[in-house]
Amino acid sequence: MVFLNIWKDIKKGKFSPLYLLYGSEDFLINETKKYMIDAALTEEEREFNLSIYDLEETTVESAVEDCQTIPFLGERKVVIMHNPYFLTAEKGKEKVDHNVKVFEEYIMNPVPSTILILIAPYKKLDERKKITKYLLKNAVVLEAKFSEKDTKDWIRQRITENGFEITPNAVELLYQFTGQNLTILNHELEKIFLYSDGKIIDEEMIQLLVPKSLENNIFVLVDKFVHQQLDQTLEIYHDLLKQNEEPIKILAVIASQIRFIAQVKSLIKQGYGEQKVARILRSHPYRVKLAISQANRFDEEKFLAMIDELADIDYQMKTGFGNKESLLEIFFFKYLT
């Protein structure tokens, strides 16, 4: 919720003189930068009071000097520094001799009329460095990362801002189809806003307008399979074949998901909680949560037998033994009848 709260403050004109945005989620960084510029400066003011620096090409002291000048014909100015690689253990692509001491002094005494935004597109900062410690202590620090709850809250907020309502099940389905890729999610929301013929967004509309990737289609297929719904499993499988998806590719994704469910079942059996399982498997907690409910449908031995059989089917497909399309059908019938 940190990003959502900061966005609200920015829209109300509540600014800090120092912001540090870091992480690999470009959408969050770009959206926050846009919010700040739009709220802080008019179109006319941007010509004189908006400066952007790439610290892989320009010294930080040059940017600091700009920060220390007063705004021209306006209340405030915005200075954006991209790629402050000296906050990490990485070396810059181009060698620039930064006087970091000058920047440290500015951090301790920033100019109130300047909004300084550092954009660090790195997953990790080097917190051992003095300059990083100064920023973490004195700046508003935002890691470009959304939790599952944050993403769903953001979906609801975007829906409301655009004059629509969305049902709880539709939120879950949209999240399932797009995951936490906010760029894709935002694109799909824009499409929904454009083509929606009503003000309430429900599951049917999500099914109709949001495309499902191969992985998402197979995610649904596996869910139907473990819930022992043969007709729906076959329907999805045949739809994938009609879309010219290769049986061997479908097999690979099914096998991967079955293995994942088996791993989750094993770890839960060993006494690990959901969050710990997610960390061990380096997977999103939402995926683990769903896998736990799926894992209860078969015992561990049955899952292991499925994995072995899917490996055999993979070998048969690759060696040209039997009809590729039929091999998976036989597998579905074996375990669901």
Helices and strands as residue ranges (DSSP letters): H 2-11, E 18-22, H 26-40, H 43-49, E 50-54, H 60-67, E 77-82, G 85-87, H 100-108, E 114-120, H 130-138, E 140-143, H 148-161, E 165-166, H 168-178, H 182-195, E 200-201, H 203-209, H 214-226, H 230-242, H 247-269, H 274-281, H 285-295, H 300-319, H 324-336
